[in-house]
Amino acid sequence: MRAGAALPGQAERAALAAELGYSETVFLDAAAAARGGGPERRGDLGVVDVDIHTPSVRLPFAGHPLVGVAWLLREAGRPVRALRPSAGEVGVRYDGDLTWVRGRASWVPGRRTERYGSVAEVDALPAPPAGEGWLYAWAWEDEAAGTVRARGFPRRGDGIVEDEATGVAALLLAHQLGRPLSVRQGAGSWIHARPCGDGAVEIGGRVRAAGPVAR
């Protein structure tokens, strides 16, 4: 939501995110997006504050929503060098049709990654599997090439049965394995993850607009 300033209160934002029912809803200050900087750092061009909500919780950091926001701002003629959720500053870079954001594994609490023996086992999982807490189920498609099949299950009881793309989980998995990955998740999403050292990992992907992009 570009006009995030129209809903400054956390309760209002939480209510709208629950009503929309998306995996994540991102709020940003329209004025900040227009000038490229947060309201408290007017001279720091290219940094925009963002606030991320699921239908039930506020997130300090998220992966694919920030890739999408960074892509959207560039499409609107307002590229940024960083986004700033509550976890900290997230670097942004653009590489052709790929948009990359950089976060830290320490910003990803409460996600459990579990390796399965085959892609078929991952694909056969019910949605969601039995149990509680965030589960990122994965298997190698091609270990030598670093390609992974994954599915993400929030299991929060808020109507999001399965996440189509979970950038933070891909980030965490790349950090745990210590190698670049290309992750095929959900029905048709690809997430690229590259460890950068010192706990930082880049995640990137391509974005397709569901409708016209306002400029």
N, C-alpha and C positions, 0 to 999 in steps of 0.2 A: 504494500500500500504506500504509494509515493507521498500522499498527503497525510503522513503520520501525525503531524502537528494537530490535525483536526481531532484526533483521539489521543490526547496526552496522558490520560490516566491508565494505569495498568489494569484496573478492573474493566474499563471500557474495551481495551485492546483484547483482554482475555475473553470477554463476552463475544466480540466480533469473530475472533479466531474459532471459538466453539461453534458459532452460528455457521461460519463458512465451511468448517469441517475438513479443511485441507490438512495434509501432513504437517505443514508449517505455513504460517502467515508472517510476512516480514513487514515491519513498519519503518519508514524513514521520513526524516523531516524534509518536506518539499523544498524549503529554502536552502537547506544544506545541499540537496541534490542539485539545485540550480547553480549554486556558486562553487560547489565542489569541496566544501569544508564544513565541519561541525560548528554549531552556534557558539561553542565556547573556545574554538580555535580557528578564528576567521582567517588568520594568516596561513594556516596549514592547508594549502590547496590540495584537493584530491582525496581528502579523508571525510567519509560520511558515516554518521552514527546510525546504527540499525538496532531494531528490537525484534526478537524472534519468539513467536508463540506457536505451540501446537494447540489442538482443541482443549487440552487439559493442563498444560504446564508451560512456563516461560523457559526458554533455552538460553544458556550463556553463549553457545556457539552451535552452528550447524553448517554442514558442508554444501549440499546441492542448492539450498535456498540462496546462499551467498554467491555461488557461481551464477545462479540465475539473476540475482540483483545486479551484480557487476556487469553481466552481459546486457541486461535491460538498459542500464544507464548509458553504456556505450552506444547501444542502438538508438537511444534518445539524444545522442550527441553530447553526452556528459560523462565521458569515461573517468574513472577514479583510479587512484593508485593504492587506496586502502579502504576497507570498511571497518567499522568499529562496533562490534556487539559487546555485551557486558564482559565477556571473557578477556578481551584485549584487542589490539589492533591486528587486523588480518590483511596481509599484503595481497595485492591484486596485480596480475599481469595478463596481457592479451597476446596470444600467439596464433595469428591467422584466425581460423574459426574456433579455436579453443580458448576458453576462459579459465584461468587458474587463480586459486586462492590458497594462501598459506596459513595453516593453523598449527596447533601443538597437541601432541598426544595427551598431555596433562589436562587439556580442556575437555576430554571425553570420558567423564566418569559414568559408571552404570551401564556400560555396554559390554556384553559378553560375546566373544567370538568363539565359535565351535566348528571344528573341521569335521567334515563327513568324508566317507570313503570314495564317493563318486558323485558326479553331477546328477545322475539319476536319483540318488538318495536325497539330494537337496531338492530336486524338482518334485519328489514324491511327498515332501512334508506337508501336513495339513496346515491350514492358515486360520489361526495360529497353532503352533505345536503346544502341547500341554506344558504348563509351568508358568512361572511369573518372571517378570523382568525382561529387559531388552535382550533379544537373541539375534546374533548375526551368524546365520548358518552358511558355511561355504565349503567348496571343494575345488581342487585344481581341475581346470579344463586342459591346461598345458603348462606344467610346472616349469619346464625349461624356458618357455616364452613368457612366463609370469602372468598368464591369464587365469582368471578365477570366475566361477559361477557362485553367486551369493543371493540370499534372500534375507530381508530384514523384518523382524517381528517386534513391534514396540511392547505389546502385551500390557498396555496401561489401562485398558477398559474404556477408552474414549472414542471408539468407533473406527480407529485406524488399525485395521486388521493386519495389513502388510504394507510396508513402505516401498514405493517404487524405486527410489534411489536414496541411499544413505551415505552421504559423503563422509561424515564423521567416522562411521564404522569402517569404511574403506581406508581412511586415514589411519585409524588405530591398527588395522590389520597390516598395512604396509609398514608401520612402525614396529609392530611385533615381529614381523618376518624379516625386517631390515632390507627390503628390496622393492624396486618399482613394481607396480601391479597395474593390470587392466582388468577391471571388474565388470562382469555382465550381471546386472541385477534386474529383478522385476520382469516386466513383460518385454522391455526393449531398451533399457538404459545402460550406458557404458560410463564408468567412472575410472579416471586415471589417477594414480597416486604415486608420488615420488618422495621418499625420505630425503631430507635436506641436511640432516645432522642436528645434534643437540635437541632432539625431540620434536623438531619442526618437520612438517610434511606438507607438500603441495598436493592439492587435488584439483582436477580439471575435467572439463567435458564440453560438449557441444549443446547448445540450447535451441529449441524450436518454439517459436511464439505460438500460442493458441489463438491469437487474434492480432489485429493491427497494434503497432507500438506507437503511442502518442509521443510527439516531439515538442 
